[in-house]
Amino acid sequence: QAFVVGSYLIEKMLSRGWIDDRIGMLLHFININASLGVLMAIVWLLIDHPVVGGILIMQATITWLKLISYAHANYDYRATSLDKHKATLALVKDLDEEGLSISYPENVTLGDIYYYWFSPTLTYQIAFPRAPFVRWTKVIMLTIHLFVSVTLITFLAAQIVVPNLDSLVRDLEANRGDVRIHVIGDYLLKLSITSTYIWLLFFYGFFHCFLNLTAELLRFGDRVFYRDWWNASEVSAYWRLWNMPVHYWLVRH
């Protein structure tokens, strides 16, 4: 959170004209990369559990991408005329009255950057489409689905993946580290179907349940988190469709 507040303070100074763009963007560069570097150092030096370390690195990477978008987008807003800004906002559907009337630097607030930080998007914009209310029935259903997905992933990992990996380690130790292709192939076949199920459950749990749950609680209106990647006829289409937040970030920045 310190780096999120840091980005807000840097942008606040830029919006007030207390520092020029070159110094401000340099401070953004340092703060943004520190948000990833510090967490990587903490995980490397202090965290031994791979799952905990992986979650922290994932969160740090998401924050890093979000802060890059926040700095770049606000740089564009500073350089954009008010008329052009209003014409751009007119293209965004389902904006509330506050979103339609906001302009830079009115968006540079702690509430705004924290809403963006919690929102299921990597691309910052001055106003987001908002749902009129929270549908609590959908919140409950998504929570149940998310719980079931996590439970199934944990079950498959504990009952199939971990025992097979432990057995592989014992075989390698018995052979004094001699890697035999047929042994590795045997374990790959044993784990291939399970790993596919775990990947699909993770995709459903994260991209469908968790992101939609977060969007519902925040009344976030843009909920295109993936498209029909299972119908992709080429690899490039698959990579564009299965993770839309990252795709939008790459296109924008």
Buried (B, 14 or more C-beta within 10 A) or exposed (E): EEBBEBBBBBBBBBBEEEBEEEEBBEBBEEBBBBBBEEBBEBBEEEBEEEEEBEEBBEEBBBBBBBBBBBBBBBBEBBEBEEEEBEEBBEEBEEBBEEBEEBBBBEBBEEEBBBEBBEBBBBBBBBBBBBBEEEEEEEBEBBBEBBEBBBEBBEEBBEEBBEEBEEEBEEBBEEEEEEEEEEBEEBBEEBBEEBBEBBEEBEBBBBBBBBBBBBBBEBBBBBBEBBBEBEEBEEEEBBBBBBBBBBBBBBEBB
